[in-house]
Amino acid sequence: MIKTDLKNIYLGVINKENGYNVKVYIINDFEKVKTIQLLQGSFQGDNDNFFDLGHSPYKEINIPAKGYFQIDYMDDPGQLDFTTYYNIKVDDEIYIQEINGSSFSKDKLANLPIIKEKGYLLGFNKVKE
């Protein structure tokens, strides 16, 4: 089971072509439509430097009951050199998850619920105030 602070809503990532066709989804495993607010951004950094590459404003998304919604697409492995984060608001709480090139390894592959494909399933972590 994956570690998550947000039950029944997950980040699903399908990376079949080693970074050339990466699809990112929000998966809703609830029996009802779930409305979220999504903010997406990216940064590059290491132990010595941190460079914020910017972020979008929040956008409201309705995810179908027992469904999913594609929120991102990457078609160049160089995009995975940066860390992309997905910040969502659900029921007045804020959660975050991020991906980069180190997010993908064969031992982390899982069957994605609802989508029914092999990919990477990630939980969301609650943002502490």
N, C-alpha and C positions, 0 to 999 in steps of 0.2 A: 504494500500500500504506500501511496505517496504522502509526504508531509505537507499539510495544508492547514491554513487558518480559516479557509472559506470552503464550506462543504457544498458539494454538487456543482461547482463551477470551476472549470479547469482551463489551463492553457495547453492546447494540443499543437504539436509541430510535426509536420511531415517533411522529411529531408531525404528524398529518394536519389538525388543525383549529386551528392556530395557538395552541396552549396549552390548548385545551379538552378534549383527549383524548390525553394523552401516556402512552404505555406504554413501560416500561423492562424490558429482558430481559437475562439472562446467556445468552450463546450458547456452546455447547460444540461445537467442531469436531473433537473427538477421536472415535476409533472406539469408545471405552469410556465408560461412565458416569463422570462426574467428580463427586466430593464436594468441596464448598467450604464455608467458613464465611463468612457475610455479616454485616457490621455496616453500618448505614445511618444517616446523620446529616445535619444541615444547619447552615448558618451564613449570616450576612449581614455584609457588610463592604465597606469601601473603603480608600483610602489612610490615612484618619485613625482609623477605628474598626473593631472586629471584635466581632461578637456571636454567640456559640455558641448555637445553638437546640436542642442536645441530640443524642443518638444512641441507637440501640437496642443491646441486647446482641448478641453473635454468635449466629447461628442457622445450623444445619447444613442444607444443601440438596444434594440429589442431582440433577444435571442429566443427562438422558438422553444416550446416545451420539448424536452428530450431531443434537442437539436443543437446546431452549431452555427457559427457565423465567422467567415474568414475576415481577419483583421489586418493581415500583413502578407506580403509576398516579397521574396528576395530572389533575384535571378543571377547574382554574381557572388561567388564565394568571398570576395573582398569585403562585402557588406558584413560578413560574420567576424571580421577583424575588430569591429566595433561592438559594443554591448547595446542591445536594444531593450528598453524596458517598457512594460505595459502596466500602467497604473489604472486601476478601476475603482469606481465608487459603486457600492452595492448597499442598499438600505442604510445610507448615511455613514457607512464605514469605508475606509480606504485600504486597498490591498495592492500589492506589487509583485511582479515576477519579471525576470530578465533572461535573455538568451544571448549567446555569442558562440564562436566556433568551438569552444570547449564544452558546450552543452550536449554535444552529440558523440556518442560512442555506442558500439553495438550492444554492450552490456546494459545500456539504459533503454533499449528499444522495448516498447510495450504495445499491447493491443489498445488502440484508442477507443474508449466507449463512444457510442452514438455514431462516430465516423466509420468505425469498423475497418480501420486500416492500421498497419504498423506505423508507429511514430514515437514521439517523446511526449509523455504526459507529465505536466508540472502543476503543482498546487500554487496557490497565491498566499503570500505572507501579509499579515496585517501590519499596516504602517503605524508605528507607535508615535504618539504625539509628544 
